[in-house]
Amino acid sequence: MIADQLVVDSKKEKTTFEKDKVSESPKRSIAKSISWRVVGTLDTIIISWIVTGTLSLAFSIGLVELVTKMVLYFFHERIWNGIKWGK
């Protein structure tokens, strides 16, 4: 169950950077982040184009969305980094 996964088991071994580094390299994480942003921005552009009917406006919305989502994600991560729950 999902609830069981949320409960922190004190007997479980702690994850370390070294273990995480073996499972996925930082370069891979960066590549995945960039590819996901591209997919998300293309989705926004397509939806904006369908809604507005104007391709130039859709690209403008997509560009603004690209920048604002990266900034928001950065602050979202920094806030979550300060939350001790689940660590």
C-alpha positions as CSV (number, residue, x, y, z in Angstrom):
1,M,0.0,0.0,0.0
2,I,1.0,3.6,-0.5
3,A,0.6,4.3,3.2
4,D,3.1,1.6,4.0
5,Q,5.7,3.2,1.7
6,L,5.3,6.6,3.4
7,V,6.1,5.2,6.8
8,V,9.8,5.5,7.4
9,D,11.3,2.2,8.5
10,S,14.2,2.9,11.0
11,K,15.8,-0.5,10.1
12,K,16.2,0.4,6.4
13,E,19.6,1.4,5.3
14,K,20.1,5.1,4.6
15,T,20.7,6.2,1.0
16,T,24.0,7.9,0.5
17,F,25.3,10.0,-2.4
18,E,27.6,7.2,-3.4
19,K,24.7,4.8,-3.8
20,D,22.6,7.4,-5.7
21,K,25.6,8.2,-7.9
22,V,25.8,4.5,-8.9
23,S,22.1,4.3,-9.7
24,E,22.0,7.4,-11.8
25,S,24.8,9.8,-12.8
26,P,24.3,13.6,-12.3
27,K,24.7,14.0,-16.1
28,R,21.9,11.6,-16.7
29,S,19.7,13.5,-14.2
30,I,20.5,16.8,-16.0
31,A,19.7,15.3,-19.4
32,K,16.4,13.9,-18.0
33,S,15.5,17.3,-16.5
34,I,16.2,19.1,-19.8
35,S,14.3,16.6,-21.9
36,W,11.3,16.8,-19.5
37,R,11.3,20.6,-19.7
38,V,11.3,20.4,-23.5
39,V,8.4,18.0,-23.5
40,G,6.5,20.2,-21.0
41,T,7.2,23.4,-23.0
42,L,6.1,21.8,-26.3
43,D,2.9,20.7,-24.6
44,T,2.3,24.2,-23.4
45,I,3.0,25.6,-26.9
46,I,0.6,23.1,-28.6
47,I,-2.2,23.8,-26.1
48,S,-1.6,27.6,-26.4
49,W,-1.7,27.3,-30.1
50,I,-5.0,25.3,-30.0
51,V,-6.6,27.8,-27.6
52,T,-5.4,31.0,-29.1
53,G,-5.0,30.0,-32.8
54,T,-1.8,32.1,-33.0
55,L,1.5,30.3,-33.3
56,S,3.6,33.3,-32.3
57,L,1.5,33.9,-29.2
58,A,1.8,30.2,-28.4
59,F,5.6,30.4,-28.6
60,S,5.6,33.5,-26.4
61,I,3.6,31.7,-23.8
62,G,5.9,28.6,-24.1
63,L,9.0,30.8,-23.6
64,V,7.5,32.5,-20.5
65,E,6.4,29.1,-19.1
66,L,9.8,27.6,-19.7
67,V,11.5,30.3,-17.6
68,T,8.9,30.6,-14.8
69,K,8.6,26.8,-14.3
70,M,12.4,26.5,-13.9
71,V,12.5,29.3,-11.3
72,L,9.4,27.9,-9.5
73,Y,10.9,24.4,-9.5
74,F,14.2,25.7,-8.0
75,F,12.4,27.4,-5.1
76,H,10.1,24.4,-4.7
77,E,13.1,22.1,-4.4
78,R,14.9,24.5,-1.9
79,I,11.8,24.6,0.3
80,W,11.4,20.8,0.2
81,N,15.1,20.5,1.0
82,G,14.4,22.2,4.3
83,I,11.5,19.9,5.3
84,K,12.7,17.0,7.4
85,W,9.6,14.8,6.9
86,G,10.6,11.6,5.1
87,K,14.3,12.0,5.3
